[in-house]
Amino acid sequence: MSQLTIPTAGDLDLVSLGALVHRLDPGIVPFRKATECTIHVSGGEFNVAANLSDCFRLNTAIVSAMVDYPIGDLIAERVRAAGVKPFYKRFTHDGVTGPNMATVYSDRGLGVRAPVVFYNRCNEAAGRLAPGDFDWDAIFSGGVRWFHSGGIFASLSRTTGPLIIEAMKAAKKAGAVTSFDLNYRDKLWSIWGGSDVARESMSEIASYADVLVGNEEDLQKGLGVKGPEIKAQSALDPAVFLGMIDSVIARFPNVKAVATTLREVHSTQRHTWSAVAWVDGDTVLAPTCALEIHDRVGGGDGFASGFIYGLLSGATPAEAVKLGWAHGALLTTTPGDTSMVTLEQVQAFATGGSARIQR
């Protein structure tokens, strides 16, 4: 089995391909009673690029669709503020049929009341993206170390999956590591293809990926990998996930690492949190901690960001998992989908830091 080999230099440490969205957040108030909202700019693939830029101080880029209207302007401003370099295919908004920058609606819930998330992705510009829309040779011309995309973007239309494959082929040609966050969303796939199309599409993408991010449900529903007979003792038990690794590698011998978070939900604001990864044949498990959640959206992307940073920075697999675990945990303590914490805070927590006041 070949080992994960990461380029040591490149103008861009990471390039993400995915949809940019804006999330309306009324806090703990359910939407049916909301009178005001906070706006967060997000996107599963963008969040990784933004976190790696803002918290981890790497050079990152996002390849996406952008609509020339005020919501697009708002999103583009937040991309710039995160320090992420944009490569956009631009669309004109006609005021009636779009195309639109997608909207995600997500209240935070409280206690026994779970958060509620729903979408308006009607005529989303990112769903119109297709192979041939971007000059990958130009984007990667200065060197790129890592390319990342995900299952949410793949689910948007019949053309977004092939675009990911086109990008991954170009990234591999440029010498980059390629990663794919399975992020299986039944609601999105069911609109145009359903589970069979999802497995076919994501399996083809996974055949070009060096690194996969996803839990046992993602592996089963997104890739069609059968789960083992093992029964998990709890939501924090990695046995089922690890029991699937041999099947994953048998189907996708190109994959050199698979990682996921482990989360036990006690109430909306109280979770127990850990993570696990298989890297180059070895298994590594993060510590377990109790989380007091402010906003859980983006925690998984926060884990992926820290894990990728660890590998890019030359950390051991065990250290990389701890960095992902620590960053994902800290991200849930602040509002929004992207990081508000510092690299020093992540490193301190990953190496045994606490919540004692910092003076």
Steps between C-alpha positions, in 0.01 A plus 500: 500500500638842404548761771344846518755736344436872537683764295714722720447820300250676277345844457175354635495264796140398427238556230135417573227450241143548619192716541496822700183553702367741761341367817227689682520440874226622740688357799289291738173631353324258261461645150123500521529760778817679390513879471870542415794293373877507493659424161788252479688424178563131464534194278648167605791531260553874556504456878814286473678763288387782731610320818839411355552862398363687802599270787787297360659779288531304177452622144166370374253551216136425418372410154129572481208680337429864573185695413529874437238637740510628860491157664790396280682818601447417868635147456799617294588754769506227767718282277749788471485559877595137562808546280385240247592558135191473275471340157142568390281424205270801504127503432256787446190512721181580306290586805231241425642153437853549635746337498541531875758461771347224713346573840524270801266557795616364836381576851715384791240316708539483877516214749261225393397699188732404215627747238295512178677543165331551162600650165399713208732385222253586222687570175830515684784637289746241631279222365558638150877450520631234264822361355674757282399798715844549658859510373652256748846526351494874570358456852768243588780669303690625806479165673229363730556264793145379571166497315170455687134457408194331643177312465274801550637661185486166317129471584392830345459387138605250233797719405661579837630146560673486161649843575652365824652211304641738239653710780644197680666377181657843453604514867670162475676612184626800700624267777241593765341277761125465439235472771123450495256552788213259431244714688207287380173697494201290399277806449733646238563178307131400498402801286667378182660161546441326831725264691605285203624802304667635813698179550598485133608863489687509829668165439646635176623812681645291784706303247706819448528595869801446726310597817136441593309669782178337615341281763364147462163630374676707231706198396192279478254741338748705300727223374293187551762343728335232711529538875650222713311284748668694783265684734611836636497530878421872473509789254862549607599143418707494176461124453242513218694770313829315533330172408416651160851618410609172340194512271566863413863432408409188304266707283713814494868399520592860416373616843778553754303658787143496632389717793184589687368668813328308780220678681253404771215750537366536854304818426523772236770683696672201666698257288785258559755528221784294356645401161672209330711451188667227301818631335742293294391180673504630858203593720506809721234612749455850643427567868140535618370826640171653613382786280277791594366593157423853386449422129566147373484581127843462341651280771569217258662736251700637794630150570590445133685833494712424802571146381609627157711773662674242712592287200605806296720624786683170536331386821465130572159343431429494875587870530292582190192329644544689828528831313182422307323391818611814686410741221160341440423521871605864531310597184171391661555750783461801267221615265515426130632224278867596486776542753527790745783345703875527463763243412650543847166418665464188285853382575454563873177301516640220284792457739293497819394859551195595703236771521683692772507874432786620283665816638 
